[in-house]
């Protein structure tokens, strides 16, 4: 479960452990890290300094005369790429184009003008009647409700997994602006702040000096369709998933596993799948 922090009011010097965390924002894992250690015992004896990532650690005995440690990224660590999303099915047709209402109103207006100002029948009256009919029919097509989006259980599972995985991936970054940029590729604008705060809270390790869990794997245990959403062109899925991650604090790294249950509202926006709503029902550490 990790190191238990001593909450006594005072701790003797012989028992004390002081931890310092330095974090910096990078676009990706560095190729090498150079550390110059300047804190040594008063008698000038050596200090053991360790640096590295999981599975690739380096420890050195440093002295005031030789205080430098260099860590090399020999395993080619890199920021994972976003998981690809299935294509959105083509539900829009030409009769739902944004310019259609303007054309329809124009046809209807032309027909009315011709009918009013042309007193006698003939070809012009026929044109007027035809224009009114076409304009009214076009408006009827445009104003009719769009059919609800239809996805299979397998498609909902694939879409939900990709969106959730990409949301966690956003928190591989440190800068808030970078996190929001990646989140915006998976969630609708109004939901970004809610997701940012909820995920940030769930990944933060309490009483551990600001340490944060980095999710390395996600297992979508269950994804059940719950029918269409009240939102236009969207569906609801009841999902359960397990997020597996690592946290490094107090000089060591260990695993962290959490299970979540939530109700997801998903739909296409600007030609891509987006998370439109998130109602977290339960969260537990396992």
N, C-alpha and C positions, 0 to 999 in steps of 0.2 A: 504493500500500500504506500510505500515511500517513507521518507524520514519524518518522524514525529517531532514537531517543533516544541522545544521546551518553553513552557509558559510561566516559569517561575519569575518572580520579580527580580531576582539577582542570580547570577551564575558565576562560579569561580573561574579564574583565568585558565586554570588547568583543564577545565571542561568546555570552555567556550569554543564555538565554531562560528566564524564570521564569513558570510557569503556575499559576494559582489556580482551583480549581473549587469553586463554591458550589452546593449542591443543596438544594432544599426540597420538601416533600411538599405537593402541591395536589390537589384533586379533579378538576381539568381545566386546560387551558391558560389562562393569565391573559389578561384583556382588555388590560392594559397593564402595563409594568414601568418603574419609575423607579429610576435608578441615579445615586447621587451619588459621583463619583470623587474620591478624596482622595490619590492617589499621583501625584506629579508630580516631574519632574527638579528638582534642587536650585536651578537657576537660574530656576525658575518658568515654564519654557517649556511649550508645549501638549503634550497626550497624545492620541493617537488611540484612541478607545474604540469597539468594535463590539458590538452586541447584536442578537439576533433568532433566528428559526427558519429552517429551510431554505426558501429561496425568498422570504424576507421579512426581510431584514437591514437594519440601520441603523447607520451609522458617523458619529461626530461628533468634531470636534476640541474637546477640553475644556481649560479653563484653570483656575487657582485662582480666578479671578474668576467663571467660568461653568462649574461642575463637574458640571452635571446633564444626563443623557441620559434621554429617555422613549421607550420602544418601544411601539407600538400594534399590537394583533392585528387587522390590517386584513383578513386572509384568512379570518377565522372559524375558526381552528384549533380542533379539538375532539378529545376522546378517542373513538376509534372504538367502535361498539357491538358487542356479542357477535354472532357469526354464529348464525343460527337453526338448530336441529337438527330432523331429521325426527321425526315422532311414533313412539313405540314401538308395535309391533304388539300387539294385544290377545291375549295367550296365556293369561291367567288366566280361568277360568270359575268359576261359583258353587261347583262341587265342590272347588275349591282354596282356598276362603275360610278364613281363620284360625280362624273359630268352628266349622268343620265337625267337627274331631276331638272337641270337647267334646260336641256334639250326638250324634255316633255312639256315643261311650262311654256317654252317658246312656241312649240307646235300648237298647244291649246290656245295660246294668246293670238297667234296668227289666224287660226280658224275662227275665233270669235270676232276679230276685227273684220275679216272678210264677210262673215255672216251679217254683221251689223251694217256695213257700208255698201254692200251689194244687195240691191233690193230685189232683183229678179233672179230666177233660178238659172240653171245651166251649169256649165263646167265649173264656174267659180264657186257656186254653192256646193257642188260636189267636193271640190277641194277643201272648202271650209269644214264640211262635215267630216271628211277623212282626217283632217288635221286634228280636230277635236277628239275624234275616236282614238287616234294613235297616241296623242298626248295623254289622254286619260288612262289608256291601257298601260302605257309606259310608267306612269306614276303608280298605278296599281302594282306592277311588278316590283318597282323599287321600294314601295312602302310595305310590301308583304314581309313578314318576319323571316329572317334567315333560318334555314333548317339547323337543328342542333348538331354540333360536331359529334362524330361517331368514331370511337377508338375501341379496339379490342383490349382484353385484359393484358395480353402480352405487350401490346403497344403502350398501354398505360404504365406497365412495369418498367419498360425500357426508358420511357420519357421521364418518369419519376426518379429513377436511379441516376440518370445523367444530370438532371437538374440539382439533385441533392449533392452529388459528388462534386459538381462544379462550384456549388455554394461553399462547401468546405474548402475547396481548393483556393478560393479567394483569400482565405486566412493564412495561406502559406506566405503571404506578403506582410510587410510590417507597416508601410505607409497607409494611412487611412484612405487617401485618394486612390491608391492602387487597389485596395480591397473593394471600394465602391465601384471602380471601373470594371472589375471582374464580376462582381455581383450583378451589375446592370445587364450582363449577358444572359442571366438566368432568371431574374425577377423583374416584375413591373415596378416602375418608379415609385409609386405610393407605398410599396412594400419594402423598399430597400432599407430604410431606417429601422423598421421592426426586426427584419432578419439580422441586420448588423448587430443590434443590441442583444438579441436573444442568443445568437451563435457565439458572440464574444463572451457573454456571461457563462455559457455552458462550457467553453474551452478554458476559461480562466481558472487557475488553481488557487483556492483560497489559502491565505496565510503563507504563501510560498514566494513572496517577493516579486510578484508579477509574472511568474512562470505561466506559460500558456501551452496547452496541448496542441500538438500538430497531428491532424488526422491523416493517417497513412492508408487506411482501407475502410471501405463502407460495405456493409452487407445488408441489402434490402430483403428483410425476412418475409414481408407480406405487403401486397399491394392489391386492394380490392376496389373495384369501381363502385361508386355510390350514386351514380346517375348524373344527369346534367346539372350545371350550376345556375344560380339566378343571374349570374353575369352572362352576357351574350357570348355565344360561341366558346364555351368552356365546359370542362368536366371536373368532377370531384373524385378523389381517390383517398381511401383510408389506408395509411401506410405505417409499417413498423420497420425500423432499421436499427442496426448496431454500428456505431462509429468506433473504430479502433485507432488509437493514436499513441504518441509517445510524448513524454514531458521530461525535460531536463532541468533539475534544480538541485541545489546543495551537492553538486559534484557528481551526480549520477543520473542515469536515464532509465526510466521504466515505462511500462505500458499503462494505458488508461482505456477502459472500455465502457461506453455508455449506450443504453438502449432508449429509443424514443418511439413514441406513437403520436401521430399527427394526422390532421385532415388537410389535404392539399387541394387547392383549386388551381387548375392548369388550363391554359388556352393559348392559341396563337396570337401573337402581336407582332406587327411589322414583318410577317413572314417567318417567324421563329417561335418555338415553344417558350413560354414564360410561366413562372410561378406567379399567380395572381392573388393567392390567399394562403395563409398558413395559420392553422389553429393547433397549437401544441397541446396534446391531451395528457401526456405523461413523459417523465424523464427519470431514469434511474441508472446508477452506476452498478456494473456487474463485474 
